[in-house]
């Protein structure tokens, strides 16, 4: 069964709140499916200000009505998974079931060092995330949870309310390396990756094999791409960019929020090109 195409914009967290809210309301009015912030306390350009992701997301949820929303993606190293799920369920209820729960292993070494977060080697970060996903799954399903893991221990934990969305909040896992792709193949509702179309073929093939090896159907996992650059140079460029990713099997397309004259192209793409792409799908 083919999946409906979905389009979203990652606005980030560094512009003033009133401007971000204005952007989110614009994206909602234009018919975009989703809007996203990112989970960083600082950016590569350290001169830019940066809001915390989950508190910002709760405010943006209150200021919108239809658009789905999420953090692209929460770094598992920054929060205990039980706390993360509590934050996520809170936003899920605030938004009346519009949340997508994005999560990844964490990657920004400088940010960890600057803010005093442990930054383990890659293998340990993947193992921590795998255990965190088990914690999230248990807390979602069980009235009370006891969990004795290597990295996380929970003792007779009550967890209420449960997510607004049932049976669970859609789980978006950001993954690009083989071990993370195998993890996403087992747990994710949506797999997200960054890169140009020609760079992603190996990862796409690996994900397809990993989904089947995990005993799931290929249609169980939506393929989502967050592009490195926005494609709003022209309507033609936007169309050909989306089609290039579609040919790889992607059905969800997330783009950085453009600025300047490219915002006018975003308007035109939302009004004419996205409906055309949906009709052709």
Residue pairs with C-beta under 8 A, 6 or more apart in sequence:
1 219
2 251
2 281
3 219
3 222
3 251
4 251
4 278
4 281
5 242
5 246
5 251
5 252
5 253
5 274
5 277
5 278
5 281
6 33
6 34
6 222
6 224
6 251
6 252
6 253
7 32
7 33
7 34
7 252
7 253
7 254
7 255
7 270
7 274
8 32
8 33
8 34
8 35
8 36
8 68
8 252
8 253
8 254
8 255
9 23
9 27
9 32
9 34
9 35
9 36
9 254
9 255
9 256
9 257
9 266
10 35
10 36
10 37
10 38
10 72
10 226
10 254
10 255
10 256
10 257
11 20
11 23
11 24
11 27
11 35
11 36
11 37
11 257
12 37
12 38
12 256
12 257
13 20
13 37
13 38
13 40
13 50
13 51
13 52
13 53
13 56
14 43
14 48
14 49
14 50
14 51
15 23
17 51
17 56
17 59
20 56
20 60
21 59
21 60
21 63
23 35
23 257
24 35
24 60
24 63
24 64
24 67
24 69
25 63
25 64
27 35
27 67
28 35
28 64
28 65
28 66
28 67
30 266
30 267
30 270
30 271
31 270
31 274
32 67
32 270
33 67
33 68
33 252
34 67
34 68
34 69
34 70
34 100
34 254
35 60
35 64
35 67
35 68
35 69
36 69
36 70
36 71
36 72
36 102
36 254
37 51
37 53
37 56
37 57
37 60
37 71
37 72
38 53
38 71
38 72
39 53
39 71
39 72
39 73
39 74
39 75
39 78
39 102
40 50
40 53
40 108
40 111
41 50
41 52
41 111
41 114
41 115
42 50
42 110
42 111
42 114
42 115
43 50
53 71
53 74
54 71
54 74
54 87
54 88
54 91
57 69
57 70
57 71
57 91
58 90
58 91
58 94
60 69
61 69
61 91
61 94
61 95
61 98
61 99
62 94
64 95
64 98
66 98
67 98
68 98
68 99
68 100
69 91
69 95
69 98
69 99
69 100
70 99
70 100
70 101
70 102
70 172
71 102
72 102
72 172
72 174
72 192
72 226
72 254
73 102
73 103
73 104
73 172
73 173
73 174
73 192
74 84
74 101
74 102
74 103
74 104
75 104
75 105
75 106
75 107
75 108
76 84
76 103
76 104
76 105
76 106
76 125
76 128
76 129
76 132
77 105
77 106
77 112
77 117
77 118
77 119
77 120
77 125
77 128
78 106
78 117
79 87
80 152
81 131
81 132
81 133
81 135
81 136
81 152
82 135
82 139
82 152
82 154
82 157
82 159
84 103
84 132
84 136
85 101
85 135
85 136
85 139
85 140
85 159
86 159
88 99
88 101
88 163
88 169
89 161
89 162
89 163
89 164
89 169
91 99
92 98
92 99
92 163
92 164
92 165
92 169
93 161
93 164
95 164
96 164
97 164
97 165
99 164
99 165
99 169
99 170
100 169
100 170
100 172
100 190
101 136
101 169
101 170
101 171
101 172
102 172
102 173
102 174
102 192
103 129
103 132
103 133
103 171
103 172
103 173
103 174
104 129
104 173
104 174
104 175
104 180
105 122
105 125
105 126
105 128
105 129
105 180
106 112
106 119
106 125
109 119
111 117
112 118
112 119
113 119
120 128
122 177
122 179
123 179
126 179
126 180
126 183
127 150
127 151
128 151
129 180
129 183
130 183
131 149
131 150
131 151
131 152
132 151
132 152
133 171
133 183
133 187
134 147
134 149
135 145
135 147
135 149
135 152
135 154
136 171
137 168
137 187
138 145
138 147
138 154
139 145
139 154
139 157
139 159
140 159
140 162
140 163
140 167
140 168
140 169
141 167
141 168
142 159
143 158
143 159
143 160
144 156
144 157
144 158
144 159
145 154
145 156
145 157
145 159
146 154
146 155
146 156
146 157
147 153
147 154
147 157
163 169
170 189
170 190
171 187
171 188
171 189
171 190
172 188
172 189
172 190
172 191
172 192
172 224
173 180
173 183
173 184
173 187
173 188
173 190
173 191
173 192
174 180
174 192
174 193
174 194
174 226
175 181
175 183
175 184
175 188
175 191
175 192
175 193
176 193
176 194
176 195
176 203
178 206
181 191
181 203
181 206
181 207
181 210
182 210
182 213
182 214
184 191
184 207
184 210
184 221
185 191
185 207
185 210
185 211
185 213
185 214
185 216
185 221
186 210
186 214
186 216
188 221
189 220
189 221
189 222
190 221
190 222
190 224
190 252
191 207
191 221
191 222
191 223
191 224
192 224
192 225
192 226
192 252
192 254
193 200
193 203
193 224
193 225
193 226
194 225
194 226
194 227
194 228
195 203
195 225
195 228
196 228
197 244
197 245
197 247
197 248
200 225
200 248
201 248
204 223
204 248
204 249
207 221
207 223
208 218
208 249
211 217
211 218
211 220
211 221
212 218
222 251
222 252
223 248
223 249
223 250
223 251
223 252
224 250
224 251
224 252
224 253
224 254
225 245
225 250
225 252
225 253
225 254
226 254
226 255
227 241
227 253
227 254
227 255
227 256
229 256
230 255
230 256
230 257
230 258
230 262
230 266
231 237
231 238
231 241
231 242
231 255
232 238
232 255
232 258
232 262
232 263
232 265
232 266
232 269
233 262
233 265
234 265
235 265
235 268
235 269
235 272
235 273
238 265
238 269
238 273
239 273
239 276
239 277
242 253
242 273
242 277
243 277
245 253
246 277
246 281
251 281
258 265
258 266
